């Protein structure tokens, strides 16, 4: 099932992306990967807690894990109303809706008093908002829809208030984090805001513009995005601090916002291609799940000829294409999947199989082209 974006006029105007044609229809997921996806999603469903949430090892990061696991199920095509995982999605939505706060932290989706969220509640807020924003368009119960609209409107406003003066976001709000910023949380907030806006929730355009400018200002002369721009922001981003994972995330963030012709896209892609992240197989360690979670949709947006349009002089056998990436990455993912359907944590900064399995399922279902934030 293909869910259409509400901004039809805008979508029609963007029929060419940097010179290549957008395909707005879904493609068939190769048959050999469908069983891996089903097993992965079934494992996620079986490991949902009775109250509707998921969590990392030791009940850590429940808001972020619930949002991410819920997104993986939405990408299958199920909704709060219909589909194989409708009950799971609805329970997850109910749990996250109950986490929406009023009063002093009006709009925050999460629990800053939870031991694993005290210093990084903006991650959970972002993934929770991404999931609920994606759910909102399919909710036909009038009372629940109005409640969701209120939650998402306040959540988007909270994200705006939490933005740093540089335009980025940190693990906690600008007030609690002393106006700090960090690239990965920034991308999480930007994609969540985009999902809300796609669903018809009012989002301040200046907030998103400042976020995009933050990512551009965080780019070095080599084309990579640094971990943090910092409160100074003087002299541009420092060479040597580039993070391939954050650079891939910046591409996904800008692509999902429809900014395909910005000069930074080419800089970021050159840096990522030279880092050869697309040639990695599966989740091996470090930030692999995070990196591939954003790199996969970026390559999916490019399709088969987008990279060649950006870099016509790049050797043909070295060009990045969706089909080559899918064949290489998905084969490795299928081979490393556990017998129970889960993917093991990659180590390093990974937080357990709920995270790894949700990320793998999201990546392998991009061809469904279901969620607007991940649509071509």
N, C-alpha and C positions, 0 to 999 in steps of 0.2 A: 504494500500500500504506500503510495507516494503522497506525502502531505505537502500541500502547496503553501508557499509563503504568501502573506497577505499583501505584500508590496508588489503587486503584479506589474504596475507601470515601471517600477524600477528594474524588476527582473527582465522585462522586455527590452529595456534600454541597454542592459548589459549582456547582449547576446554574443558579443565578442570579448574575449578576455585576452588582452595582450596579443591579439591577432589570431587566436584560435577559437573554434566554435565550441560553445557550451552544449553538452548533452544533458537535457533536463530529465531524461527518463532513466529508470533504474536498469542495471545490467544484471544478468543472471550470475549468481555466485556459482563458481565451479562445483560440480557435484561432489567431487572428492573432499571438499572442505565442509560440506553441510553437516555431516555426522559429527565432526569435531565441534562445530558451533553448537549443535543441539546438545551434545554431552556437556559442553561448558556451561550453557545456560541452565540446563537441568541441575548441574552441580550448584550453581549460584542459587537457584530456587530452593533446593534442599537445605541450603545453609543459611537461609533467611531466618532470623529470630521470630518467635511467636508474635512479638509486638510489631513486626514489620521492618525492623532495621537489620543492617549488616554491620560488621565491624572487622577490623584487622585483628591480628593476634592479641589476645588478652583484652578484648573489647575496646581496642584503641580506635580513635578516629571514626566513630560511628556515623557522624553526619556526612563526612566526605565519602565513606565507603557506601553508604546507602544511596547517595546521589549517583555515584559512578556505576554501581551495580544496577540501579534502576535505568540509567541511560542505556546500558548494554541490552536490557530487555526491551526497551522501546525501539532500539535499532533493529530488532527482529521483526517488528511490525505490530506487536501487541500494543494495546492501549489500556487505559483504565476501564474500558468498556468491553473490548473484544480481544480474542487471541489466546494463545497457549499460556501466556504469563500475565493475563489481565488481573488475576487475584493478587499475585505478588506485587505488581505495579501499584495497585490500589492501596494495598497495605503499606507499601513504602511511602506513597504520597501522604497517606493519613499520618504516618509517624513523623515525617518531615514537617507537615503542616502544624503539628503539635509543638514542634521545636521553634516555631516562629514567635519571636518575643515582642512584647509591647512594653511600654514604660521607658525605663532609662535607656535600654538598648533597642529602641523601637525599630523593627525591621530585620534584625539579625536572625538568620536561620541557624540555630545551633545552641550550644550550651557552653559558655566560656568558663564555667565552673568544673566541667569535666576534666579530669587530670590530663588527658591526652590532647585537649583542645584549648587549654588555658592560654598558651602562648601562640597558638596558630589557628584560631577559630575562623579566620577569613578563608582558608581552604575549604572547610566544610560549608561555609556560607555560599561560596561560589559554586561548588558542585551541587549543593542542594537547590540553589536557584536555577542552575542549568537544567536539572531534572524536572523541577516543578514548572519551569517555563515551557518545557517540551510537553508536559502533561496537560497544561492549561488548554491548549487548542483542541484537545479531544474530550474535554469534560463537558457533558451535556446536562448534568444535573444543575439546575439553576442556583440552588443554595450553595452547593460546593463551588461552582464556578465563581460566584461573587466572593466567596471566602478566599479562593485562590487569587483572584484579582487583587484583593486587598493585601494579601500576603506578599505577592510579587511586586506590587507598587511600592510597598514599604521597604521591601528587600532591595529593590533597585535604588531607592533613595538612600538607604543605609550605605550601600556600596559607594555612592557618590560622596557621602559625608566622610567615608573612611579613606578616600583618595588623598595621597600626599600632595604637597605643593608642587612636586616635580611631575606629577601626573600618574605615578605608579601606585601600587599597593604593597602592603607588607603582610606578615603573618597575622598581625592584628591591626586595628584601626590606626589611622594617622595620629589620633590623640593618644591611644595606649602605646603605640610604637614610636613615639617621639618623632613623627613625620618621616619615618624610614620608608624605603621601597625595595622591591625585589621582583625580578622578572617573572618567575613562575606563578606567583600569586596574581600578578598583574594580568597575565594571560587568562588565568582562571576567571577573574572578574569580568574581563572583556567578553569572553565567550558566553558567560552567564547573562550578561546584559544583552548580548546579541540574541540569545534565545528568547528572552523576555520581549525584546522589541519585535522579533519575528512573530511572536504570538499576539501582538497588539497591545502590550503593556507600555505605558508611557515611560520613556527613558530620555533623560536629558542628553541631547546630542553633544553638548560641550564636555560632558564627562567622558564619553567615548573618544572624542577628538583628542582630549588631553592624554588618554591612555595610549592611543596610537602614536602620538608625538613622543611620548615617553619611550616607547620601543624604538622609535627611529633615533632619538637622541642617545639611546643606549648602544648604538651600533658603532663599532670601531671602523677604522679605515680599511681593515681587512674584510669587513662585511659581517663579522660575528657580533652577537648580542652579549653584553656583559651581565654578570649576576645582579649588580645594583648600580644605579646611576648615582645614588647618594644625594644628600641634601645640598651639596655645593653645586653640582651640575656645571662646573666651570671647565672649559677647555675640551669638552667632549669626552666620550668613553675612552678609557685607557687601553692601549694595545696590550695584548698578552692576557687579558682577562676574559676573552671570548668563551662562551659556553655553547657547544653545538646543540645541546638539548634545548636551550632557551631560544636559539636561533630558529630551530625547527618550529618551536611553539609560536614564535613571532609570525612566521609565515602563515601558519594555520589561522592565527587570530586575524590577520589582515585579509587573508583570502575569504574567510567566513563573513567578513564585513563588506566584501565586494570591492576592496581596493586592490585590483589586480595589476594596474599599470604603474604603481608607485615605484620610483627608482630603487627603493630599499628592497623590494622583492627580488630584483636581480642580484643585488649584493648578497642578500641572505642565502639565496639559492646557490650562488657560486661558492660561498663559504661551506654550506652543507654538503654540496657535491664533492668538494675537495676533501672534506672530512670523511667521506665514504660511509656515512651512517646508513645509507640505503642498502649497502652490501652486507650489513650485519645480519646474522641469522638468529632469530628467536630472542629470548631474554637471557643474557649471560651474566650480567652484573651491573653494579653502579646504578645509573639512572636509566637503564634500558627501557623499562616499561614506560616511564614518563616520556623519554625521547621518542619512542615509536608511536605512542598514543597521539602525538602531534605530527610526527613526520608522515605517518600513513595517510591522514586526510589531506596533507599538503601535496603529496604525490598523487593522491586520488583526484584532487582538483586539477592537477596538470594533465592527467589523462595520458594519451599516447604521444601527442606531439607538442604539448605545451612547453616542455623543456627545450625542444629543438627550436621553437619560436623565440625563446629567450636567448638561446646560445646556438645560433646556426653554425658556428665554426667548431663547436664541441665535437670531438670524435664520435661518430655514430654508435660505435660499440660501447661507449662510456656514458651515453645519455641516460637520464633517469626517466623511466616510464612506469606507469602503473602496472602493466602486465608483467614486466620483469621483476619489479619489487614484490608483487603479489606471489609470483611463482617461487621466488627465493625465500621470502619471509614466511609465507604461509606453509610452505613445505616443512620448514624448520619448526614452526609452531605446532603443526600436526604431529610431528615426530617427537616432540618433547612434552606433549600433553600426558597427564597421568591417567591411569586406568579408570579412576573415579570421575574423570572429566575436567579436573582442575589443572591449572598450570602452577608449578612450584614457584616460590618467590625467587627472584634473580639474585638476591644478596645485596650487599651494599646498602642503598637507601630504600630498598623494597620493604613493604610492610606486610607481606603475607599473600596467601593464595586468593583471597577475595579480590585484592587489588590486581594481581597478575591475571587472574581469570577474566575479570571484568574488562581489563584493557585488551586482552587478546580477542575477546568476543566483539568488542567495539570495532577493532581493526578489521576483523574478518567479515564484518557485516556492512562495510561501507558501500558495497555494491548494491545493497538494498535501497540506498538513496532515500531513506525515510525521514530523518530529522532535518529540518531546514538548516540548522547550524552546520551540518555536515553535507549538505547537498551541493552538487555541482551547479 
